[in-house]
Amino acid sequence: AHLEGVILVEDSKRYYPNGNYLSQVLGFSGIDHQGLSGIELEYDEYLKAKNGELKIAFDAKGNLLNLYQEVKHSGYGNDVVLTVDSKIQNIVEREMEKMVLKYEPASALALAMDPNTGAILAMVSKPDFNPNNYEDYSVEVLNRNLPIWMSFEPGSTFKSVTFASALEENLFDMYKDTFYDRGYVMIGGARIKSWRAGGHGVQTFLQVLENSSNPGFVEIGSRLGKDRLYNYINEFGFGKKTGIDLPGESSGIMFSYDAIGPLEAATIAFGQGLSVTPIQLVRAFSAIVNGGHLYQPYIVDNISNPLTKEIIYKKYPNKQKTIISEKTSALMRIALESVVANGGGRNSYMYGYQIGGKTVTAQKVK
């Protein structure tokens, strides 16, 4: 309809065709197209289009004059390409969805990273949201991308870090040297128990890892000593942000050096009493198996001009340091594979694949 004095102007609106898919990673933009979370916020400068303008002539009484009308079209925002592999992301999203429906957890997360580059291949945080209707969700859901935000006690997964550090220091031969687990060990008046009543008996150090024997790890921790243990934990990147290109990353919580007494050193060795983020743990595991190299995680692969296809920004893997030798890393690949083949991780075994891992039962502090 042609209404006197009413002019229709075409405007654009940000639309997310995949709804909740990758919601915490992508984030959302507000009514003025400014990025408010996720990639939208982190890469706002690259994503936002330049404003357009419209000039129209009126006379003093407000009548429209057909003298001139000038429309300046807005420029385009750039194309941002993520490192996320949609095949992996699709599988993870689907499985997480099933798991949330079945167990109804308060929250859940999943993260996949290429251990040889630090590129993020999949990232899911539950509860998630639909960025098209972000105003329907709480601030917590919108701003907490759990794989980089949540801090938790790593528990037995952390034993892999302790084990790798001790191998690097040549503190035992994992095939030949043995440890006797009688079910508990006393440290400064505190009794640290094995999860199996009566203990695991005589084990090689490889079996100490396979069986996740706490007394065995107290022994490994005491051989490393407070200084070396603390140093390796720092080297592996715990207690500080990884520097991933997403907003809202936490640094975890690490004991201060002076607060570590004999009991703390013993419990840290098997992953209790410190707090890590999922991305820190995944990055440390990657370094353990990739030859010892600590990479900075990243999720944007490149940014290009949508019209000319010219690449404006390209991210290359950033190797920050080498922590353990290739020889130690090769032993760790064998050790973590045997945890899945013979130890606590049997449920993850898949015929035809080489899978390594470490089980954990975490105690969650409310």
N, C-alpha and C positions, 0 to 999 in steps of 0.2 A: 504494500500500500504506500502511496506517496503522501506523506503527512507534511503539512507546511512546517518548515523550521526543524524537521527531524532528519538528520543525515545518518545513514548507517556507515560505520567504518569497520572494516575487517580487522580483527585482532587475533593474536595467537594465544594458545593456552598449552601449558605443559601437560602431556598425557602419557600415562605409563601403560602400554598395551598389555603387559604381562602381569598386571596386578601385584600380588604379594611377592612375586618372583624376585629374588635378590634385593628385597626392599631395604634392608638395613645397609647394604653396600651402596646401592644407588642413592638412597636418601630421597629428598623431595625438595621442590622449590615452592615458595609462597606465592601470594597473589601478584606481587610485583616481579615475579620470575627470579627472585634472588634465592640462591641455594641455601637451604637451612640445615641440611644434615647430609652425611655420606659423601659420595663423589660429587653430588650437586654443590655441596659446600666447599669441599677441598679443591675442586677444579672450576669453581664458579667463574673466575676470570676468563677461562677458555670457553666455557659453555654458553655464557650469556650473549644474546644477540645485541647489536647496537640499536638504540631506539630509532624509530622512524618519526616523521612529523607530517602534519597536515596544515596547510595555510588556506584560509577562506576569507573572502572580503564581505563585510556587512556595511550598511550605511548607519547613520547616527541613530535611526529608529529601530535598528536591529533587523532590517530587511536584508535578505540575501542578495548580493549583487553578483551578477554573472560575469564579473570582471576577470577574475582569475581564481584558479584552484590549484594549489601546488601540493603534490604528495611526494614526500621523500620516503622511499621504502627502507625498512630496517635492514641492517646487515644480518648475516646468519651467524649463529653460534657455531663453534667448531665441533667436529666429530671426535668423541673420546672412545678409544678402543681398549677394553679391559683384557687382562691376561686370563680371565675366567674361561674355562673350557665348558661350553654349554652342555656337552654330553655328560660330563662328570657332574656339573651343577644340577642337571635334570634328574639324574639318579639320586643324588644326595637329597634334593628337595622332596622327591617322591618318598624315599625311605624315612626321612624325618617326619613327613606328614603322617605316614602310617604309624610310626612310633609314638607320636604325640597323641594320636587318636586312641591307641591301645593303652598307653600307660598314664596319660594325662599329667605329665610332669609340669612343675612350675616354670621351668625353662629348659631349653636344650640347644646344643650348638654342634656344628660340624665345620671342619676346615680341611682343605687339601692344598698342599703346596708342592711345587717341584723342588726336590731337595738339591738339585744341581744349579738352580738359578735364584730361588727365592720367589718365583712367580706364583701368585695365588691362583689355583685352578678351580676351587669351589669354596664358598663361604655361606653358611646358613645360620641364622639366629632365630630362635623361637622363644616367646611369641613374636610374630612378625606383623606387618601391617600393609594396607593397600595405599600406596602413595597418592592415588587419585583422591582419596578421602582422608588425608592425614589428620584432619581436625577431629576425627572420631576416636582417636587413640590417645593414651596417656603419654606424657612426656618421657616416662621411663622406657616404654616400648619404642618410641621414636628415636631416642638418643642412645640406647644401649645396644651396640653391635657386639654381642657377647664374645665372639672369638677374639676380639682385641680389647674388650672392656672388663670382662669378668676376671676376678682373682679367686683362685682356689688352691687348696693344699694338694700338691701333685701326688702325694703318697707314693706307691710303689713304682709308678712310671719313672720317678726321679732316680730310682736305683740304677737306671741305664747311664745317667750322667756320672754317678759315683763310680760305677764299674769301669766306664771308659777312662775316667781320670786315673784310676788305679792301674789299669793296663798300660796307659801311657807312661806311668812312673815305674813300670816293671816290678810291681809289688807282689805279683804271683804269676804262676803259669796256670791258666784257667783249666787246662786239661789234666795236669798232674797233681798240683797242690790241692790239699784237702782241708776242710774245716769240719769240726764236730759240733752239730747243733743239738744241744740237750733239751731244747724247748724254751729256754730263757737265758738272759744274761743280765748281770747286775751292773748298773752304772750309777755311782754316787748315791747308793741307797734306793735307786728306782729299778724296778724289775721290767725289763723289756722282753716281751714274750714273742714266741714264734706263733704263726697262725695255726700251726698243727700242734695239738697237745702232745707233749713228749718229744717235740722237735723232729727234725729230719735226719738225725744221726750223722754218719760220715758222708760228706758230699765233696765232690770236686768244686772249685769255685764257679765253674760253668753251671753246675747243678744248684749252687747257691742262688744264681740269677734265675734259672729255670723255675725253681721252687719258691722264689721270692722270700728267702729266709731272712727275717729281720736280724737275728743274732749274727748271721753271716755278714750282713751289711754293717753292723756295729764294728765287727772286726776289720772290714775293709776301710771303714771310716777312720778307725784308730790308726791303721797303718798309714793312711794318707796324712793324718794329722790336721789340726785345725787350719793352719796356714795354707797348706796346699788345697784342702777342700774348699775353703773360702775363695781362694784364687781361681780355681777351676769354675766354680759357680758363677763368678763374675765374668770370666772369659767366655762362658757359654751364653752370656747375655741376660742372665736373670737379674731382677732388681732395677732394670732400666727399660725404657721403651725401645721397641725394635726400630721405630722410625718409619713404619708402613705409611703409605700415602692415603690415610683415611683419618677423619677426625674422631676424637673420643678415645684414644688409646690410653690404657693404664700401664703403670710400671711394675705392678705386683708389689709384694712386701718382703723385704729381705732383713734378716737379723743384722744389727750393726755388729761389726767385728768384736767389739768389747763385750757384747751381750752373749757371746758364745762360750759357754762353759762346757765341761765334759759331756753333760747330758744333752745339751743342745747340739753339740757336734755329732753325737750318736744318732739323735733323731733326724737331723738334717740328712744324714747319710742315707736314710730310707724314706726321705721325702715328707717328713712331718715337721711343722713349726716354721715353714716358709710358705709364701703364697706366690703363685705364678699366673700368668695369663696363658690361654691356649696357644696364642701365636708364639709366645716365648718358648713354650714346650715343643711345639712343632718345629720351630727353627733350630732348637738345640738337638732334637732327634735327627734332623736333616744333616747337621754337622757331624753327628756321631757316625752316620752311615755313608756320607758322600765323599769321604777322604779327609774329613776333619775341618772343612771350610764353613765359616759362619757367613751366611748371606743376609743382606737386608731384604726383608719381604717387600714386595710391591704388587700393585693390582692394576695400574694403568700401563698398558704396553706402549701406546702411541696416541698422538693427537694430530688430526689433519684438517685441512681446509675442505669443507664439503663440496665446494665448486671446483677448485683447481686440483684437489687431491694431494696438494703439497703437504709433506710431513712437517709439522711445526715443532713437535717434541717426540723424542724416542727414548724409551728407558732401556738401559742395558743392565745386566746383572751386576750387583755391587758386592764383591767379595770383601768383607771387612777384615777378616783375619783367619789364620789357620791355627786351630787349637790342639788337635791331636794328629798323629802321623797317619799316613795311608795304611801302614802295617796295623796300627791299633784299630783303625776304622774297619779294615777287613776282618779282624777278629770279632769286632762288635756286630758286623753283619751276620757272621756265623752264629754268634751267641744269641742274637735277637731272633734269628730264624729257628734256633733250637728251642726257644721259649714257646714258639707256636707249634713246632713239630712234637716236642716231648714234654713241655712244661705247662704252665697255667693258661697259655693262650691257645689251647687246642681247638677251641670253637672257631678260630679264625683260619684254620688250615684249609687250603683249597688245592685240590689235586691239579697239577700242571702249572702252579704258580709258586714263585719263591716269595713267601711272606714272612716278614719279621715283625715283632711287636713286643709289647710289655703290658701285662695285665695290671689293673689297679682296683682296689676297693677303697674309696675315699671316705673319710669321716667328714661330714659337712657340718661346719659350725654355723649355728643360726645367728 
